[in-house]
């Protein structure tokens, strides 16, 4: 064999080997990732050729497929679509799916690796292919109560189970009807989607897990209190100077309490009183004493600066890196560059209710094959310990005091001990406030953790307050679930 022929042979073998390796990687190593990639249009279109599995709440479908007389074979239907839109999302004939329709597309469409033999058996037996069903953790009573209580407000309500992290309710408003985005006309889907994108109310935002990423305001004082108690340097009886105004270090900017005066009476105020009355100045002073590193470390133990999937993706709540002294003081009462989702604040309250342990949030209970074989069951998992059990108990008592005798009084429920904290966050000199409530009940045997977010001041601009708007919403939801 001459030299030139040898070279051609070697090149051909190398090209064949490269093609073989690339094909093997794509077909076997990367198969799952490629199938789950929302940009994979082929996978999306193929999913219409099978009866997509239902998404269930309490055994009842909130998303299911019916035969259609067009090329797509099946029409996706969303029962009570606007109510469950932040959970199900939608699957369009063009573009990317969202919600569980996207994050669990492989199992819903029957294309996951765990369903290979099931699909093969159905093919051999002549049965039509079918996707798996997904049972979510949502409690229909809690979901409907959250929807009703939020009313016409722009905002969100999320309810979780403290001991497990299961998400029992997730409501966001304004919302949309996923049925309008599941029609079999690409042109109609595009027009509907574009109108939603251009809507200034941002109905496609899931405000429970993302959206505008509001400052948490005074609900962040729970993180501050935890940092103080965990440091070993402070107790509920620790005192701080109690002026009516506080000038941020090195600036002319002045911090005031929401009352406009001192935090209660006297020249000093305790940490317990400052939390109960939700005073800003003592927490600004506390932030400067703790320092941003200690505050950030505590916030991160609750989940700030971490990413979570439910399995739907969520936005990351943030505590800033290296703020200067004035900014650190502002973070003491949830202002400055602190941002949080309702899900994150629910995780804070749930951790306090759960003896200090943060659970990973979860929307899904189980996945079941068409032959009723359980493919996957989701079990509770810990994110980590945020605070000691003793600190959790102390903070529970302080939060109960805030509802019974303090700034969260509108969350009181007759015969039930409620632990809670309100927040009224500023967004700009002339912008409406963001209103919050977070807490749990019953305080002595926590079953439900709840966070309420109301944007645009609840329609009251800068006249709205967390206790006046968000706390009553939480009360209605808690009453509904506790009385079911």
Phi and psi in degrees as a GROMACS rama.xvg file:
@    title "Ramachandran Plot"
@    xaxis  label "Phi"
@    yaxis  label "Psi"
@TYPE xy
-75.8092  168.422  UNK-2
-60.7391  -43.1925  UNK-3
-63.3141  -41.1222  UNK-4
-66.6654  -37.2784  UNK-5
-60.627  -43.5117  UNK-6
-61.5109  -44.8981  UNK-7
-61.7647  -41.4478  UNK-8
-63.4426  -43.8165  UNK-9
-63.9072  -44.0201  UNK-10
-61.2293  -44.2899  UNK-11
-61.9078  -42.5293  UNK-12
-63.5626  -41.5794  UNK-13
-64.091  -41.0611  UNK-14
-64.4977  -41.714  UNK-15
-63.3319  -43.6638  UNK-16
-63.1814  -41.4854  UNK-17
-62.1325  -44.0961  UNK-18
-64.4385  -39.522  UNK-19
-63.5375  -46.0357  UNK-20
-63.7339  -45.153  UNK-21
-62.5748  -42.5151  UNK-22
-65.0629  -41.1753  UNK-23
-62.9516  -44.1734  UNK-24
-61.7755  -45.5565  UNK-25
-66.3478  -44.0297  UNK-26
-77.8647  -27.7706  UNK-27
-118.831  -50.004  UNK-28
-73.4233  -44.578  UNK-29
-101.053  6.09461  UNK-30
-57.7311  -46.5373  UNK-31
-65.4484  -44.5642  UNK-32
-64.1434  -40.6129  UNK-33
-67.5787  -37.9947  UNK-34
-66.2217  -34.8515  UNK-35
-84.8669  -13.0201  UNK-36
-64.1851  122.022  UNK-37
-63.4658  -16.4069  UNK-38
-83.2008  -6.48517  UNK-39
-79.2837  89.2997  UNK-40
-64.3834  -34.5886  UNK-41
-60.6234  -43.9571  UNK-42
-62.4269  -39.5292  UNK-43
-63.4231  -46.3279  UNK-44
-66.8195  -38.3782  UNK-45
-63.2044  -29.2445  UNK-46
-65.2098  -20.9682  UNK-47
-77.9832  -13.3161  UNK-48
-83.5744  -6.34538  UNK-49
-120.44  160.648  UNK-50
-76.7174  106.892  UNK-51
-64.4723  139.548  UNK-52
-65.9043  152.164  UNK-53
-80.4367  156.131  UNK-54
-104.317  126.106  UNK-55
-116.947  145.202  UNK-56
-123.74  115.093  UNK-57
59.0092  31.9168  UNK-58
85.023  -8.20549  UNK-59
-101.195  135.251  UNK-60
-72.2546  132.213  UNK-61
-106.879  -11.1382  UNK-62
-147.486  129.552  UNK-63
-155.933  168.228  UNK-64
-115.13  140.101  UNK-65
-122.956  148.094  UNK-66
-59.4066  142.666  UNK-67
-124.948  161.126  UNK-68
-99.1918  24.7427  UNK-69
-118.242  -171.453  UNK-70
-67.2831  -17.8  UNK-71
-82.7941  -12.5483  UNK-72
73.0073  -37.8924  UNK-73
-134.464  143.893  UNK-74
-108.71  128.151  UNK-75
-82.1486  130.625  UNK-76
-118.102  137.161  UNK-77
-116.763  107.711  UNK-78
-73.4479  127.968  UNK-79
52.7466  50.7653  UNK-80
-50.5058  -51.2545  UNK-81
-60.0655  -34.2673  UNK-82
-64.1329  -40.0655  UNK-83
-106.551  6.83896  UNK-84
-54.1037  -42.1272  UNK-85
-67.5542  -12.5471  UNK-86
-97.3482  -55.4463  UNK-87
-73.1087  -37.8545  UNK-88
67.214  -150.713  UNK-89
-152.63  159.601  UNK-90
-122.812  112.696  UNK-91
-93.777  163.931  UNK-92
-77.3097  -13.8184  UNK-93
-141.345  144.311  UNK-94
91.4991  -171.274  UNK-95
-94.6754  141.471  UNK-96
-72.0356  164.287  UNK-97
-134.305  173.278  UNK-98
60.2243  -152.75  UNK-99
-63.877  -25.8821  UNK-100
-59.6636  -30.7066  UNK-101
-90.8772  -50.7442  UNK-102
-67.8343  -26.5826  UNK-103
-116.175  24.6812  UNK-104
-55.5735  -42.8843  UNK-105
-56.7884  -41.9635  UNK-106
-79.0462  -37.7496  UNK-107
-65.2235  -32.5245  UNK-108
-93.0526  0.403518  UNK-109
75.7608  19.0654  UNK-110
-108.342  8.4476  UNK-111
-76.1385  157.805  UNK-112
-60.4816  -33.8825  UNK-113
-69.1435  -14.0158  UNK-114
-105.669  9.33943  UNK-115
-59.9477  -50.7924  UNK-116
-70.0149  -32.6661  UNK-117
-62.9952  -43.9631  UNK-118
-64.4711  -39.3367  UNK-119
-63.8611  -43.2677  UNK-120
-63.0144  -39.8548  UNK-121
-67.3349  -36.0032  UNK-122
-66.2055  -44.9188  UNK-123
-65.5116  -39.2684  UNK-124
-81.9994  -4.21989  UNK-125
83.2359  9.76023  UNK-126
-81.1255  150.217  UNK-127
-68.3907  142.563  UNK-128
-64.9791  149.779  UNK-129
-153.162  142.465  UNK-130
-82.5156  169.475  UNK-131
-81.4208  159.275  UNK-132
-97.0499  148.543  UNK-133
-120.995  118.792  UNK-134
-95.8741  120.835  UNK-135
-94.5681  164.301  UNK-136
-80.9447  -6.62714  UNK-137
-57.1661  133.259  UNK-138
-91.738  116.471  UNK-139
-60.0591  -31.2424  UNK-140
-67.4688  -45.9234  UNK-141
-65.2268  -40.5075  UNK-142
-63.0796  -46.6721  UNK-143
-67.7009  -38.8148  UNK-144
-64.1931  -39.8451  UNK-145
-65.2794  -41.6145  UNK-146
-60.9028  -48.1499  UNK-147
-66.2144  -42.8026  UNK-148
-68.5884  -34.6789  UNK-149
-70.1967  -26.8712  UNK-150
55.8433  -129.663  UNK-151
-94.6575  7.20597  UNK-152
-67.3251  151.318  UNK-153
-89.0156  119.078  UNK-154
164.98  -152.917  UNK-155
-155.512  156.385  UNK-156
-133.457  133.601  UNK-157
-133.463  135.254  UNK-158
-123.075  131.856  UNK-159
-128.205  164.829  UNK-160
-98.0419  111.639  UNK-161
-55.458  -39.2561  UNK-162
-75.2649  -18.6485  UNK-163
-123.927  -23.2138  UNK-164
85.1562  -0.239232  UNK-165
-61.5452  134.474  UNK-166
-88.5133  114.639  UNK-167
-94.8387  -20.4354  UNK-168
-155.197  141.426  UNK-169
-148.644  104.728  UNK-170
-123.101  137.699  UNK-171
-137.656  140.363  UNK-172
-139.614  146.982  UNK-173
-68.5861  162.051  UNK-174
-131.37  -160.449  UNK-175
-146.77  169.545  UNK-176
-102.145  110.297  UNK-177
-62.1936  -20.0231  UNK-178
-60.8311  -33.2305  UNK-179
-70.3456  -17.5751  UNK-180
-104.438  4.47827  UNK-181
-110.584  5.63813  UNK-182
-67.5941  159.822  UNK-183
-93.5559  35.9183  UNK-184
-125.957  110.401  UNK-185
-59.3782  -37.5802  UNK-186
-64.6875  -44.2337  UNK-187
-66.2525  -40.0505  UNK-188
-61.6433  -45.2591  UNK-189
-62.3426  -42.1672  UNK-190
-64.6689  -43.747  UNK-191
-64.8793  -45.3704  UNK-192
-62.8662  -43.6635  UNK-193
-62.9567  -38.8889  UNK-194
-63.9313  -37.6569  UNK-195
-68.6654  -39.1273  UNK-196
-63.184  -39.0328  UNK-197
-83.2175  -9.59569  UNK-198
-66.1802  121.017  UNK-199
-63.3364  -15.5507  UNK-200
-82.1292  -7.18133  UNK-201
54.2187  58.5407  UNK-202
-67.177  -16.9576  UNK-203
-80.1146  -11.9278  UNK-204
-66.8659  134.989  UNK-205
-96.1035  93.0111  UNK-206
-68.7934  -14.3355  UNK-207
-72.337  -28.8353  UNK-208
-126.45  5.49039  UNK-209
-174.978  -122.796  UNK-210
77.9784  -131.417  UNK-211
-78.8603  -8.29679  UNK-212
53.8717  75.7187  UNK-213
-77.7666  154.17  UNK-214
-66.7553  139.697  UNK-215
-77.9657  -14.306  UNK-216
58.9305  -140.4  UNK-217
-71.5941  -13.877  UNK-218
-66.3143  -21.4575  UNK-219
-68.9059  -15.137  UNK-220
-62.3649  -19.9082  UNK-221
-66.3501  -41.4644  UNK-222
-64.5604  -41.1453  UNK-223
-63.7043  -43.2414  UNK-224
-63.3645  -41.9066  UNK-225
-60.8322  -44.2477  UNK-226
-61.4324  -40.7591  UNK-227
-64.7962  -49.4122  UNK-228
-67.2621  -39.021  UNK-229
-70.2659  -22.6278  UNK-230
-68.8126  -21.5581  UNK-231
80.7673  -1.4549  UNK-232
-95.6689  -12.2897  UNK-233
-133.855  152.279  UNK-234
-129.14  172.12  UNK-235
-57.2031  -23.3823  UNK-236
-93.0822  0.3665  UNK-237
-62.0466  142.307  UNK-238
-110.853  155.886  UNK-239
-135.363  151.77  UNK-240
-55.9539  146.473  UNK-241
-123.819  62.2725  UNK-242
-80.4038  166.947  UNK-243
-84.9785  -17.6277  UNK-244
-139.117  148.261  UNK-245
-138.187  120.635  UNK-246
-88.6005  125.95  UNK-247
-62.0692  139.524  UNK-248
-54.5097  132.037  UNK-249
71.0496  13.1266  UNK-250
-135.427  176.77  UNK-251
-105.683  6.44005  UNK-252
-75.6252  136.596  UNK-253
-114.274  133.814  UNK-254
-100.625  137.167  UNK-255
-128.168  156.93  UNK-256
-76.9674  158.261  UNK-257
-63.1192  -25.3414  UNK-258
-74.8682  -17.4347  UNK-259
85.7188  -9.09074  UNK-260
-122.747  -153.879  UNK-261
-75.7246  170.884  UNK-262
-88.7296  89.0871  UNK-263
74.0622  -156.965  UNK-264
-102.02  170.327  UNK-265
92.0848  165.478  UNK-266
-83.998  -13.3151  UNK-267
-131.555  157.127  UNK-268
-138.035  142.979  UNK-269
-82.8787  160.919  UNK-270
-60.3826  -40.2783  UNK-271
-61.8908  -44.2656  UNK-272
-67.4136  -39.6776  UNK-273
-61.4561  -39.2236  UNK-274
-72.5479  -41.9571  UNK-275
-61.2728  -42.3234  UNK-276
-92.9263  -3.96169  UNK-277
55.3239  58.1811  UNK-278
-92.3962  139.264  UNK-279
-80.8321  -41.8527  UNK-280
-61.5516  -47.8123  UNK-281
-59.6332  -33.0544  UNK-282
-77.8809  -28.0968  UNK-283
-66.0891  -42.2336  UNK-284
-63.4713  -42.0225  UNK-285
-62.5494  -41.9443  UNK-286
-59.6347  -40.6279  UNK-287
-68.2258  -33.3651  UNK-288
-73.1417  -39.1976  UNK-289
-73.6075  -41.4673  UNK-290
87.4899  154.267  UNK-291
-67.365  -30.9046  UNK-292
-63.1562  -43.8925  UNK-293
-67.5125  -39.3369  UNK-294
-66.4833  -45.2777  UNK-295
-61.3521  -42.9274  UNK-296
-60.2232  -41.6565  UNK-297
-69.1064  -43.3238  UNK-298
-58.7978  -41.0709  UNK-299
-69.2533  -26.9897  UNK-300
-67.2573  -26.4122  UNK-301
-85.4924  -12.5977  UNK-302
121.973  -7.08429  UNK-303
-60.3403  148.338  UNK-304
64.4999  17.5359  UNK-305
-121.838  153.635  UNK-306
-102.063  138.179  UNK-307
-127.233  147.483  UNK-308
-122.21  149.692  UNK-309
-117.187  -1.45462  UNK-310
-86.2402  1.8969  UNK-311
-66.0379  145.608  UNK-312
-68.2647  150.525  UNK-313
-129.513  157.633  UNK-314
-77.1157  150.455  UNK-315
-86.9629  123.863  UNK-316
-75.8927  143.606  UNK-317
-130.756  140.509  UNK-318
-112.493  131.193  UNK-319
-67.3248  155.479  UNK-320
-92.112  130.606  UNK-321
54.2464  51.1135  UNK-322
-70.5829  153.026  UNK-323
-77.1292  -179.556  UNK-324
-60.0857  -47.3906  UNK-325
-59.6162  -41.8597  UNK-326
-68.0527  -37.3438  UNK-327
-60.7708  -42.5131  UNK-328
-60.7509  -40.3628  UNK-329
-65.7478  -35.6375  UNK-330
-65.8826  -20.4374  UNK-331
-58.952  -25.7852  UNK-332
-123.762  35.6285  UNK-333
72.9672  24.7904  UNK-334
-112.583  -156.608  UNK-335
66.0179  -132.652  UNK-336
-101.286  19.7014  UNK-337
-76.9946  134.474  UNK-338
-136.21  142.333  UNK-339
-148.127  148.311  UNK-340
-94.0646  157.552  UNK-341
-56.0068  -36.8431  UNK-342
-58.4891  -44.4349  UNK-343
-63.1744  -43.815  UNK-344
-69.1921  -30.8137  UNK-345
-65.414  -34.4802  UNK-346
-66.9437  -34.3128  UNK-347
-64.8611  -50.9535  UNK-348
-62.8452  -41.8501  UNK-349
-64.1366  -35.8596  UNK-350
-64.9295  -41.7375  UNK-351
-62.4232  -40.9806  UNK-352
-68.6402  -25.0798  UNK-353
-102.417  37.669  UNK-354
58.8431  27.9554  UNK-355
96.7089  -1.33167  UNK-356
-98.2382  128.188  UNK-357
-89.1232  126.88  UNK-358
-99.6251  145.737  UNK-359
-68.8127  134.542  UNK-360
-71.9985  145.859  UNK-361
-147.633  130.814  UNK-362
-95.4995  -18.8005  UNK-363
-114.143  134.339  UNK-364
-94.2805  -44.036  UNK-365
-159.789  159.594  UNK-366
-125.849  127.993  UNK-367
-125.776  132.614  UNK-368
-71.3981  163.553  UNK-369
-57.7917  -25.7996  UNK-370
-89.6694  15.9838  UNK-371
70.8877  13.2265  UNK-372
-79.7247  132.175  UNK-373
-74.3839  118.801  UNK-374
-83.8456  -41.3143  UNK-375
-156.569  137.51  UNK-376
-119.519  134.328  UNK-377
-93.7063  128.258  UNK-378
-112.81  156.068  UNK-379
-62.4427  141.321  UNK-380
-137.163  144.793  UNK-381
-89.1494  135.875  UNK-382
-79.896  -38.7443  UNK-383
154.635  173.103  UNK-384
-87.9301  126.697  UNK-385
-93.6391  -39.5607  UNK-386
-145.439  164.042  UNK-387
-72.024  161.663  UNK-388
-61.7915  -35.2447  UNK-389
-66.6313  -43.9015  UNK-390
-61.9772  -40.1741  UNK-391
-61.1743  -42.1043  UNK-392
-65.9662  -42.4664  UNK-393
-62.1018  -43.9432  UNK-394
-67.7957  -34.5841  UNK-395
-59.2556  -45.9584  UNK-396
-61.6764  -39.7084  UNK-397
-67.4502  -38.4272  UNK-398
-70.6718  -37.0654  UNK-399
-62.4279  -40.9913  UNK-400
-62.8412  -34.7561  UNK-401
-65.721  -31.4014  UNK-402
-81.2102  -41.4453  UNK-403
-78.7312  -31.5724  UNK-404
-136.672  14.4994  UNK-405
-137.839  -145.39  UNK-406
-78.4215  -2.33562  UNK-407
-114.879  30.8553  UNK-408
-63.4316  -25.3052  UNK-409
-77.2756  3.56328  UNK-410
-98.4003  3.51754  UNK-411
-61.7321  140.888  UNK-412
-129.686  125.778  UNK-413
-58.3588  128.481  UNK-414
80.6333  0.0290824  UNK-415
-129.527  133.488  UNK-416
-86.5687  118.915  UNK-417
-111.814  132.4  UNK-418
-102.558  127.85  UNK-419
-157.435  166.912  UNK-420
-149.628  131.683  UNK-421
-97.9958  165.819  UNK-422
-149.685  143.561  UNK-423
-133.043  101.39  UNK-424
-99.7283  137.729  UNK-425
-86.2922  145.499  UNK-426
-121.486  -6.71004  UNK-427
161.204  164.238  UNK-428
-55.5469  -41.1803  UNK-429
-115.378  6.41814  UNK-430
-85.3116  150.943  UNK-431
-62.1307  152.591  UNK-432
-74.5372  159.204  UNK-433
-103.555  130.15  UNK-434
-111.158  137.749  UNK-435
-132.692  154.387  UNK-436
-145.796  138.464  UNK-437
-140.839  144.721  UNK-438
175.323  -165.91  UNK-439
-156.204  162.807  UNK-440
-158.521  156.097  UNK-441
-63.5595  145.54  UNK-442
-64.2366  -30.2995  UNK-443
-88.601  -8.56439  UNK-444
-155.024  72.1501  UNK-445
-60.8255  122.009  UNK-446
-111.549  -28.8587  UNK-447
-136.868  129.648  UNK-448
-108.268  138.768  UNK-449
-137.12  143.175  UNK-450
-132.779  134.144  UNK-451
-118.342  131.648  UNK-452
-121.262  129.55  UNK-453
-127.544  118.331  UNK-454
-89.0601  172.758  UNK-455
57.6184  28.2606  UNK-456
62.309  18.344  UNK-457
62.9873  25.7813  UNK-458
85.0626  1.43293  UNK-459
-107.129  7.3303  UNK-460
62.6542  -123.176  UNK-461
-97.6078  15.4806  UNK-462
-99.1453  -9.0596  UNK-463
-85.9715  148.486  UNK-464
-135.137  153.861  UNK-465
-56.6274  -41.2652  UNK-466
-69.5095  -28.2745  UNK-467
-84.2571  -25.8719  UNK-468
-118.043  -54.3834  UNK-469
-75.1855  -40.1471  UNK-470
-61.1219  -43.0832  UNK-471
-62.9148  -32.3632  UNK-472
-63.3282  -47.0513  UNK-473
-60.9895  -41.2306  UNK-474
-58.8021  -45.0905  UNK-475
-63.0393  -40.9418  UNK-476
-67.5687  -46.0694  UNK-477
-62.7167  -40.4767  UNK-478
-60.1878  -41.4128  UNK-479
-64.3452  -45.4026  UNK-480
-76.6629  -30.6106  UNK-481
-75.3992  -22.171  UNK-482
-101.604  1.84107  UNK-483
